[in-house]
Amino acid sequence: MEPTSEAHASGAVDVTLLGGFSIHTGKGSLTDENDRSVKLWSVLAYLLLHRERAVPQSEFIELFWPEDDSANPANALKTLLYRIRAMLEPLFGRGEQPILSRRGAYIWNPAIPCRLDIDRFSRACARAEDQALPRRERLDLYRQAVSLYRGDLLPKLNHQLWLVSLSAHYHSLYLAAVKDMAGLLEEERLYGEMYDVCARASELDSLDEGLHTRIVRALLRQGKDAAALDHYEKATDLLYRDLGVRPSEELRALYTEIMAADQSLETDLGAIMADLRETAARPGAFVCEYGFFREAYRLEARRALRSGTCVHLCLITVSQPDGEIPPLKVLSAAMDQLQEVLVSNLRRGDVVSKSSGAQFVVMLPAANFEDSNMVMDRVVNAFYRQHRRSFLKLTVRVRELELVP
C-alpha cells in the first residue's frame, strides 16, 4: 500500500512488512530489493519492530552474530548500522537521524513517527470482530484488513528464529479474518467475492481445510457445480498427500451436496445410457471418495440383506516395520502405487477408497471369507513384487459386512 500524503506531510514514515519490506517518506521509497544484505534488513526490521525501546548491542549480537568467528562482533554491528544510516539518508536528509545511539544501545528516533502496516492490519481485524457493528461496516473493515495482508511477515527473512512466532501470529490472524469475512459475505450472498478472498488466502496456505471448504461452498452457491467438484477433489487429494488426513464431515457434506446438485434435465434416455456405459467401461476396481464409499456400503448392505449374498470389507494399512506411519513423502508415493495395484488386481465391481492418509478400505461384493483373503494376498504380493526393496509393511484386515435388518 502506498503511503498517504497526510503521513508524509506530518513527517511520518510508512513501513510495509507484510509480503515484503519497504519504507516510504515524503522524499522517496526504499525496499529490500535495493540491497540484498539479509543481515542489514534484519537489523533494521528488528529496530522498527522494537522502536518503543532502546535495543542493547548485546541483544543484536546474540541474535545476529551468535556464532561469529570475528574477534569483535560489536564493530561488525557498528559497521552495519553505518550502512543502514547511509541507506536511509536520502529518505530523511543529513539533518535528521532515524537511528540514535544511547549508551551501548540503539533506538529508532522517537521524533520520527512510524506507521507500520501490521499495526493497521491488527486494528482493522480487532474492530471488524465487534459483532455489535453493522454487518456492512464489519465487511468494510475486513476488506481493509485483507487488502493490507499482501503476504506473510518479512518473507525474505522468514528463516530467522526471532521472526517465527511473530509471522505465525499475523498469519493466523489473517486466516481468521478471511474466514469471518467469508461468513459475512455468504450472509450477504456475495459469493463471487467470497470465492476470491478465500482463493487468495489459500494460495498463502494451501493446507488450510477451512479455506477449501469455503471455496467449494462459494462455487456451489454460484451454481458452479463442476468447478466445486474439481476443487473438492484437488483439495482432498492435497490434504491426503501432505497431511495424511481425510476430509472433515463439513467438507464431505459439501461433496454430497455437489452430487445432489449435479442433476441435469436430460430427457434422452439413450444419451444417459451412453454416458453411464462410458463410465462403466473403465477397467479395474472402482475408486471413489470416502463419502461416496459410505453410500455404496449402505446400498450394498441392503442388496446383500435381500439376496443373502456375502460382502466383505478389507482394510489395508501402510506402515513401517515398527508400526509407525512412514514419512509423508514416502507414504504419499506408496499410497499412489498401492492404489494402482488395487485397481489392476481387483474386479470392476469391487470398490476402493482411501479412508486415511495411510489406509485403503476395499469392499468385495459376492465374495466369501476365503476368497476375500486370497484376493488381498494377491494384492499384497503384487505390491511387494513391484517394490522388492521397499521397507514398508502392508497389514490387511478382512471382515464380513454387517447386515442389519
C-alpha positions as CSV (number, residue, x, y, z in Angstrom):
1,M,0.0,0.0,0.0
2,E,1.4,3.4,-0.9
3,P,1.9,5.9,1.9
4,T,-0.7,8.6,2.5
5,S,0.0,12.2,1.7
6,E,-1.1,13.1,5.2
7,A,1.6,10.9,6.7
8,H,4.3,12.4,4.5
9,A,3.2,16.0,5.3
10,S,3.5,15.3,9.0
11,G,7.0,13.8,8.6
12,A,5.8,10.3,9.4
13,V,7.3,7.1,7.9
14,D,5.2,4.4,6.3
15,V,6.6,0.9,6.8
16,T,5.4,-2.2,4.9
17,L,6.4,-5.6,6.4
18,L,3.6,-7.9,5.1
19,G,4.7,-9.5,1.8
20,G,7.9,-7.5,1.7
21,F,9.9,-4.8,3.4
22,S,9.7,-1.2,2.2
23,I,10.0,2.3,3.8
24,H,8.2,5.3,2.4
25,T,8.7,9.0,3.3
26,G,7.9,12.3,1.5
27,K,11.4,12.2,0.0
28,G,11.2,8.7,-1.5
29,S,11.0,5.0,-1.0
30,L,13.3,2.1,-0.2
31,T,12.7,-1.6,-0.5
32,D,14.6,-4.8,0.3
33,E,15.2,-5.1,-3.4
34,N,17.7,-2.2,-3.2
35,D,20.2,-4.1,-1.0
36,R,20.4,-7.9,-0.8
37,S,22.1,-8.0,2.6
38,V,19.9,-10.1,4.8
39,K,21.6,-9.1,8.0
40,L,21.2,-5.4,7.1
41,W,17.5,-5.6,6.6
42,S,17.1,-7.9,9.6
43,V,18.7,-5.4,12.0
44,L,16.6,-2.6,10.5
45,A,13.4,-4.6,10.8
46,Y,14.3,-5.5,14.4
47,L,14.8,-1.8,15.3
48,L,11.4,-0.9,13.7
49,L,9.5,-3.7,15.4
50,H,11.0,-2.7,18.8
51,R,11.0,1.0,18.2
52,E,9.4,1.7,21.6
53,R,12.7,0.8,23.4
54,A,16.4,1.0,23.1
55,V,17.9,-2.3,22.0
56,P,21.2,-3.2,23.6
57,Q,24.0,-4.1,21.3
58,S,24.4,-7.3,23.2
59,E,20.9,-8.3,22.1
60,F,21.7,-7.6,18.4
61,I,25.0,-9.6,18.7
62,E,23.2,-12.6,20.4
63,L,20.6,-12.6,17.6
64,F,22.6,-11.9,14.5
65,W,26.2,-12.9,15.4
66,P,25.6,-15.9,17.7
67,E,28.5,-17.9,16.4
68,D,30.5,-15.2,14.7
69,D,34.2,-16.0,14.4
70,S,35.3,-12.4,14.2
71,A,37.2,-11.0,17.2
72,N,34.8,-8.0,17.6
73,P,31.2,-8.5,16.6
74,A,30.4,-5.1,18.2
75,N,32.4,-3.5,15.5
76,A,30.6,-5.5,12.9
77,L,27.3,-4.2,14.3
78,K,28.6,-0.6,14.2
79,T,29.7,-1.0,10.6
80,L,26.3,-2.5,9.7
81,L,24.4,0.4,11.4
82,Y,26.6,2.9,9.5
83,R,25.5,1.2,6.2
84,I,21.9,1.3,7.3
85,R,22.1,5.1,8.1
86,A,23.7,5.7,4.8
87,M,21.0,3.8,3.1
88,L,18.3,5.7,4.9
89,E,19.9,9.2,4.4
90,P,18.1,10.0,1.1
91,L,14.8,9.5,2.8
92,F,15.5,11.9,5.7
93,G,18.4,14.2,4.8
94,R,21.5,14.7,6.8
95,G,19.8,16.9,9.4
96,E,17.6,14.1,10.7
97,Q,18.9,10.9,12.2
98,P,16.4,8.0,12.1
99,I,18.6,5.7,14.3
100,L,20.1,7.0,17.6
101,S,22.8,5.6,19.8
102,R,22.2,5.5,23.6
103,R,24.9,4.1,26.0
104,G,25.6,0.9,24.2
105,A,22.1,0.6,22.7
106,Y,20.3,1.7,19.6
107,I,16.8,3.0,19.1
108,W,14.6,4.3,16.3
109,N,14.3,8.1,16.7
110,P,11.1,8.7,18.7
111,A,10.7,12.1,17.0
112,I,10.1,10.3,13.7
113,P,6.7,8.6,13.9
114,C,6.3,5.3,12.1
115,R,3.1,3.8,10.6
116,L,3.5,0.0,10.3
117,D,1.1,-1.9,8.1
118,I,1.0,-4.7,10.7
119,D,-0.4,-2.2,13.2
120,R,-3.1,-1.0,10.8
121,F,-3.9,-4.6,9.9
122,S,-4.3,-5.7,13.6
123,R,-6.5,-2.7,14.4
124,A,-8.8,-3.4,11.4
125,C,-9.1,-7.0,12.4
126,A,-9.9,-6.1,16.0
127,R,-12.6,-3.6,15.0
128,A,-14.1,-6.0,12.5
129,E,-14.6,-8.7,15.2
130,D,-17.0,-6.4,17.0
131,Q,-20.3,-8.1,16.4
132,A,-22.2,-5.0,17.6
133,L,-21.2,-3.2,14.4
134,P,-23.5,-3.4,11.4
135,R,-22.6,-6.2,9.0
136,R,-21.7,-3.9,6.1
137,E,-19.4,-1.9,8.4
138,R,-17.6,-5.1,9.6
139,L,-17.2,-6.2,6.0
140,D,-15.6,-2.9,5.0
141,L,-13.1,-3.3,7.9
142,Y,-12.3,-6.9,6.9
143,R,-11.8,-5.7,3.3
144,Q,-9.3,-3.1,4.6
145,A,-7.5,-5.8,6.7
146,V,-7.2,-8.4,3.9
147,S,-6.0,-5.8,1.4
148,L,-3.2,-4.9,3.8
149,Y,-2.1,-8.5,4.1
150,R,-0.1,-8.9,0.9
151,G,1.9,-11.8,2.2
152,D,3.4,-13.2,5.3
153,L,5.6,-11.1,7.5
154,L,9.0,-10.3,6.0
155,P,9.2,-13.3,3.7
156,K,12.8,-12.7,2.7
157,L,13.8,-13.0,6.4
158,N,11.3,-15.7,7.5
159,H,14.0,-18.3,8.1
160,Q,15.2,-16.5,11.2
161,L,14.1,-17.8,14.6
162,W,13.2,-14.5,16.1
163,L,10.6,-13.9,13.4
164,V,8.8,-17.3,13.5
165,S,6.3,-16.6,16.3
166,L,5.6,-13.1,15.0
167,S,5.0,-14.4,11.5
168,A,2.8,-17.2,12.7
169,H,0.7,-14.7,14.8
170,Y,-0.1,-12.5,11.8
171,H,-0.7,-15.4,9.5
172,S,-3.2,-16.9,12.0
173,L,-4.9,-13.5,12.4
174,Y,-5.2,-13.2,8.6
175,L,-6.7,-16.7,8.2
176,A,-9.2,-16.0,11.0
177,A,-10.2,-12.7,9.4
178,V,-10.7,-14.3,6.0
179,K,-12.9,-17.0,7.4
180,D,-15.0,-14.5,9.4
181,M,-15.3,-12.3,6.3
182,A,-16.3,-15.3,4.2
183,G,-19.2,-15.9,6.6
184,L,-20.4,-12.3,6.3
185,L,-20.1,-12.4,2.6
186,E,-22.1,-15.6,2.5
187,E,-24.9,-13.9,4.5
188,E,-24.8,-11.1,2.1
189,R,-24.9,-13.5,-0.8
190,L,-21.7,-12.0,-2.2
191,Y,-20.4,-15.5,-3.3
192,G,-18.1,-14.2,-6.0
193,E,-16.2,-12.0,-3.5
194,M,-16.3,-14.9,-1.0
195,Y,-14.5,-17.2,-3.5
196,D,-11.9,-14.5,-4.5
197,V,-11.0,-13.8,-0.8
198,C,-10.7,-17.5,0.2
199,A,-8.9,-18.5,-3.0
200,R,-6.2,-15.8,-2.5
201,A,-5.8,-16.9,1.1
202,S,-5.5,-20.5,0.0
203,E,-2.5,-19.5,-2.2
204,L,-0.7,-18.5,1.0
205,D,-1.9,-21.5,3.0
206,S,-2.9,-24.4,0.7
207,L,-3.2,-26.8,3.6
208,D,-6.0,-25.0,5.5
209,E,-9.1,-27.2,5.1
210,G,-11.4,-24.4,6.3
211,L,-10.4,-22.3,3.3
212,H,-11.1,-25.1,0.9
213,T,-14.5,-25.7,2.5
214,R,-15.4,-22.1,2.0
215,I,-14.1,-22.1,-1.6
216,V,-16.2,-25.2,-2.5
217,R,-19.3,-23.6,-0.8
218,A,-18.8,-20.3,-2.7
219,L,-18.6,-22.1,-6.0
220,L,-21.7,-24.2,-5.2
221,R,-23.7,-21.1,-4.3
222,Q,-22.8,-19.6,-7.7
223,G,-24.1,-22.7,-9.4
224,K,-20.6,-23.7,-10.5
225,D,-21.0,-27.4,-9.6
226,A,-18.3,-28.7,-11.9
227,A,-15.8,-26.2,-10.5
228,A,-16.8,-27.1,-7.0
229,L,-16.3,-30.8,-7.6
230,D,-12.9,-30.1,-9.3
231,H,-11.7,-28.0,-6.3
232,Y,-13.0,-30.6,-3.8
233,E,-11.1,-33.4,-5.5
234,K,-7.9,-31.4,-5.7
235,A,-8.2,-30.2,-2.1
236,T,-8.9,-33.6,-0.6
237,D,-6.0,-35.2,-2.6
238,L,-3.7,-32.4,-1.4
239,L,-4.7,-32.9,2.3
240,Y,-4.2,-36.7,1.9
241,R,-0.8,-36.3,0.3
242,D,0.7,-33.6,2.6
243,L,-1.1,-34.1,5.9
244,G,-2.3,-37.7,5.8
245,V,-5.8,-36.7,6.7
246,R,-9.2,-37.3,5.2
247,P,-11.9,-34.6,4.7
248,S,-13.9,-33.3,7.6
249,E,-17.6,-34.0,8.0
250,E,-18.3,-30.5,6.8
251,L,-16.3,-30.9,3.6
252,R,-17.8,-34.3,2.9
253,A,-21.3,-32.9,3.3
254,L,-20.5,-30.4,0.6
255,Y,-19.4,-33.3,-1.6
256,T,-22.9,-34.9,-1.1
257,E,-24.5,-31.6,-1.9
258,I,-22.4,-31.4,-5.2
259,M,-23.6,-34.8,-6.2
260,A,-27.2,-33.9,-5.4
261,A,-27.0,-30.7,-7.4
262,D,-25.3,-32.2,-10.4
263,Q,-28.5,-33.4,-12.0
264,S,-29.1,-32.0,-15.5
265,L,-32.6,-32.4,-17.0
266,E,-31.6,-34.8,-19.7
267,T,-34.7,-36.3,-21.3
268,D,-33.0,-38.6,-23.8
269,L,-32.6,-41.9,-22.1
270,G,-30.3,-43.1,-24.8
271,A,-27.9,-40.2,-24.0
272,I,-28.0,-41.0,-20.3
273,M,-27.3,-44.7,-21.0
274,A,-24.4,-43.8,-23.3
275,D,-22.8,-41.7,-20.5
276,L,-23.2,-44.5,-18.0
277,R,-21.9,-47.1,-20.4
278,E,-18.7,-45.0,-21.0
279,T,-18.1,-44.7,-17.2
280,A,-18.8,-48.4,-16.7
281,A,-16.3,-49.4,-19.3
282,R,-13.3,-48.2,-17.3
283,P,-11.1,-51.2,-16.3
284,G,-10.3,-52.4,-12.8
285,A,-11.8,-51.6,-9.4
286,F,-14.0,-48.6,-8.8
287,V,-12.1,-45.9,-6.9
288,C,-14.1,-43.2,-5.1
289,E,-14.1,-40.6,-2.4
290,Y,-14.8,-41.9,1.2
291,G,-18.1,-40.1,1.4
292,F,-19.3,-41.9,-1.7
293,F,-17.9,-45.2,-0.4
294,R,-20.1,-44.9,2.7
295,E,-23.2,-44.5,0.5
296,A,-22.1,-47.5,-1.7
297,Y,-21.6,-49.5,1.5
298,R,-25.2,-48.8,2.6
299,L,-26.5,-49.7,-0.8
300,E,-24.5,-53.0,-0.9
301,A,-25.7,-53.9,2.6
302,R,-29.3,-53.6,1.6
303,R,-28.7,-55.6,-1.6
304,A,-26.9,-58.3,0.4
305,L,-29.6,-58.5,3.0
306,R,-32.2,-59.0,0.3
307,S,-30.3,-61.5,-1.7
308,G,-28.4,-63.4,1.0
309,T,-25.0,-62.9,-0.6
310,C,-21.8,-62.3,1.2
311,V,-19.9,-58.9,1.2
312,H,-16.6,-58.4,2.8
313,L,-14.7,-55.3,3.8
314,C,-10.9,-55.2,3.8
315,L,-8.7,-52.6,5.4
316,I,-5.1,-52.2,4.2
317,T,-2.7,-50.2,6.3
318,V,0.7,-48.9,5.2
319,S,3.3,-48.7,7.9
320,Q,6.9,-49.1,8.8
321,P,8.1,-52.4,10.2
322,D,7.7,-51.0,13.8
323,G,4.1,-50.0,13.1
324,E,4.8,-46.3,12.8
325,I,3.4,-44.1,10.0
326,P,6.1,-43.5,7.3
327,P,7.3,-40.0,6.5
328,L,4.7,-38.2,4.4
329,K,6.8,-38.1,1.2
330,V,7.4,-41.8,1.3
331,L,3.8,-42.5,2.4
332,S,2.3,-40.4,-0.5
333,A,4.3,-42.3,-3.1
334,A,3.5,-45.7,-1.6
335,M,-0.3,-44.9,-1.4
336,D,-0.3,-43.9,-5.1
337,Q,1.5,-47.2,-6.0
338,L,-0.8,-49.2,-3.8
339,Q,-3.9,-47.7,-5.4
340,E,-2.6,-48.7,-8.9
341,V,-2.1,-52.3,-7.6
342,L,-5.6,-52.4,-6.1
343,V,-7.2,-51.1,-9.3
344,S,-5.4,-53.6,-11.5
345,N,-5.8,-56.7,-9.3
346,L,-9.5,-56.3,-8.3
347,R,-12.7,-56.7,-10.2
348,R,-14.8,-53.9,-11.8
349,G,-17.5,-54.5,-9.1
350,D,-15.1,-54.0,-6.2
351,V,-14.9,-50.6,-4.6
352,V,-11.8,-48.9,-3.3
353,S,-11.5,-45.7,-1.2
354,K,-8.7,-44.0,0.8
355,S,-10.0,-43.9,4.4
356,S,-7.0,-42.1,5.9
357,G,-3.6,-41.0,4.8
358,A,-2.2,-44.5,5.3
359,Q,-5.2,-46.7,4.7
360,F,-7.4,-48.0,1.9
361,V,-10.8,-49.6,2.6
362,V,-12.0,-52.1,0.0
363,M,-15.5,-53.6,-0.5
364,L,-15.7,-57.0,-2.2
365,P,-19.3,-57.9,-3.2
366,A,-20.3,-61.5,-3.7
367,A,-17.1,-62.9,-2.1
368,N,-16.8,-65.3,0.8
369,F,-14.1,-65.0,3.5
370,E,-11.7,-67.4,1.9
371,D,-11.9,-65.7,-1.5
372,S,-11.6,-62.3,0.1
373,N,-8.4,-63.2,1.9
374,M,-7.0,-64.8,-1.3
375,V,-7.7,-61.6,-3.2
376,M,-5.9,-59.5,-0.6
377,D,-3.0,-61.9,-0.5
378,R,-2.7,-61.3,-4.3
379,V,-2.8,-57.5,-3.8
380,V,-0.1,-57.6,-1.1
381,N,2.2,-60.0,-3.2
382,A,1.7,-57.8,-6.3
383,F,2.8,-54.7,-4.3
384,Y,5.9,-56.4,-2.9
385,R,6.8,-57.8,-6.4
386,Q,6.8,-54.2,-7.7
387,H,8.7,-52.8,-4.7
388,R,11.1,-55.5,-3.7
389,R,13.4,-53.1,-1.9
390,S,10.6,-51.4,-0.1
391,F,10.9,-51.4,3.7
392,L,7.2,-50.7,4.1
393,K,4.7,-53.2,5.7
394,L,1.2,-53.8,4.5
395,T,-1.3,-55.0,7.1
396,V,-4.6,-56.4,6.0
397,R,-7.8,-56.9,7.9
398,V,-10.8,-58.7,6.4
399,R,-14.3,-58.7,7.9
400,E,-17.8,-59.7,6.7
401,L,-20.1,-56.8,6.1
402,E,-22.6,-56.4,9.0
403,L,-26.2,-56.8,7.8
404,V,-28.8,-55.0,9.9
405,P,-32.4,-55.7,9.1
